[in-house]
Amino acid sequence: MYFFRRCFILLLFISMTNACGIAVHNEVTFRSLEHFTPTTPTQQLYKNDLLDSASYTQAGSFFPDWGYQCLGNNQQSEDAHWPSFIKTAVNYIREVYPATQFHTDTHVKGLISFVFAIMSHGMADVKWHSLSGLQDYFIVAMAKSDFHGNAEESHIAADAGAEFTLRHSSKLSYLNETWKVPVNDIIEIYKRLYASSGQRVPLASHIQYCMAAAFAATKIDVEFGQLMFGYYGAKSPFLIEELYDYYRGGIEDLSGSVSDCYPELVNAFENGAKHEHPDTLCASYFFSAATAETAGPAHKRARCLNHGIQSPYRSTTSNGENAENTIYQDYDATTGVLTLTVNKTKQTRMAKHDDMLPRITTTVVSPTLSNNHNKKHAGAIQQPFGRPVFEDSTPITNADNVKTGFSSNGLNKHRCLSLHQEPESRSKITLTIPMSSSRVGHQIVSGHFRSTSSSDDQMDIAISAPFYSKDGLQTGAVFLLDGNLQPGAANIDTDIRNVSHTFLRGDTHHGRFGWSMAVLDLNKDGIDDLAIATPFNDRVDVYFGQAQTGLSESWCVRIQLQFQGSQGTVLAGIDVDQDGYKDLVIGCPLCPVGDQPQAGKVSIYLNHENQLTQPHFVIENPDAHAYDHFGESVVIIQDTLLISAPSYSVGQMQRVGRVYAFDTSTYTLKWTITGTKEFQQYGKVLATNEGQDTLAIASPSEETRSKLQTFWQGGTVRLYDWNIMQQHHVIKRNVVPNLAMEHGMMGLIEGRTNAGHLGQSILMGKDDVIWVGEPMSEQENGRVYQWWYKKNHQLECIRNGNLLARFGSQIGSLGPDAICITSQRYGQNARYAGAVSILTRLEKNEQGESDKLT
């Protein structure tokens, strides 16, 4: 009965809420307050009031949507989004309430906090919906990526789906059990706003009813939001992958914009708000004229609630008895404040989550040029941790002669070692920072920045935190640490600031310094240098390594890229011209090509001189279409430069993905491989081993199957024998061969967790081992796999018990005996601070090879 009752309530919830966004707006407000660093005592007073008035702030974060589809208040709701309403509210408060009460009276503090939250909602909506002339912001980009350009479908999926995606990835523990709505004050603000226009002032009873229904929806969202994650998530990889980080309207971008607006709104409360024509607040795109000129009719805007269906939460009973999740309403006639609260007597049971581990298939097929998508290839199938039995271990080149054997070991979840629970599998050290959303470990690279590469004991590790903030500026930072860093107490986090010997900080607010990094020797002195991108200021800085002292603390070479607002999201240090020195390759998957937005291009700076001002070569997307994201991943293997375009589409199949192979001597296109499934994103991550005879191609959002089960965005990693891939691909009649995806494939590993994103990170080295991250498995706790792909196809797993940490977001090598693994959303000491776990290798086998970790 419990299950059916919950399903019934969930169906009511789906009917009642249409493209709501309540939790998302509260998340934006909450993060913006975390980011806001007051620079004056007055600003600190306002921040303290906002933090102390959560019941007002959270109600205000929703309020602008209060009247959509509710008792005919669409226009009244629309008008509450814009600067004219906010400025009117500021001046009303200054007129009615003495300034001495601004920070002393509970009601006035709450009312001011309510107005700050209204600003947060309105400002975020402009970017989220690409209003006021903004291009390619969240909903529009999502429509063009995953919904064939259908903005209406994208709108529904984004507004409703973002709620469930957010709930899946966060406990939202900050959400209050109470809302306070200053109804009388709101009515007075509307009277002043409409004094000259004659627009209808909403009734107090309407505001009370509509806000109560919205509050009920938030409580259902908290309880049942996770259950709808798969419904919306499966429709859009963009939603799952970009909700937080998309540079135009992702949650980080929205909260940053709101945080930047707080000082101006504080000034308005202190000195009054001046009306303009049009009324503008904090940014050129946040102006009231947008409501008429660019937003469109109110009924076409973000429709939030359909109040025709009664809330499944029971009304307040006369005696309060036997009330499960009852919504209580209390209206104080003296202050005019409506208080909404919920009495929760039962906790929702958590849904059972899929713990299945990946499946390995090993096979080598004969070379073929045709993309025969229906051809079946036999192989040895291994359940995780079992060992396939091969009748013949000789490399196979004819698919018809593949010998197969099957493991009977089945799943063995206990072989998935924990970082902290198993003594022999403890991480050496976990590095983080007590700073919310700093994203420690977004990128990890290692190099010999203090000595020549022959001195392994001098290897350092560079760890970026692109959202690092200080003094109110979110510039990003990179920390340099000794590769021989010794662990502290077991399972105790270490503040990365306390163990880093060099600290590099960006100089551009919201520039995301450290978003990408690459190691090369630009000045050819035998000591590695470090290139660091600030992609949202279109800049790459190179820091020279120095004997004994390490990296310089200021940049030595600055490459100012052509202004795009997005160049440098991908950096690679690879030897393109085969002269023995790594060159700098800058991928720009977000760059336009012609009139095609985000088609992508790659710039190559050869290591010929220290001062790099212009690229030596630019490779634009050879088959440019909007949102292909050419340049997302770049690797070189022997004489071939491989560049992926994971969002390449074929006909009506969106984002199947494509990998392009270019000759390094002529930069001519040799061949391509194209994905075969919608949302596969084939080529999102490329990697090769040190011997350059094996290529790994990941499709993190590929749908996988196991018997009768389907796993949306389970993810797949395919391994290819490079020598076989190079055969039989001669260009005829100027037609570039499009190789079959199975061409030269010798094995694959398939994720078996919904939205696990197996293959989001890959690391290959000199041994026949590949490390594969699955950061969203186990309810976004994350796992990492170590796969011996040439010896016995053994697969071992490491899991992280930290809730929602996304362990395996990035994987980096630290010399021959250590590995670094990022937990992108680690938050033990600060929300979403991020962390890097350094694991050391234990013992050597008979051949002297390190093959196990501690």
Summary of the structure (lengths in Angstrom):
residues: 854
radius of gyration: 28.0
end to end distance: 46.7
largest distance: 87.6
contacts: 3089
relative contact order: 0.09
helix: 27%
strand: 24%
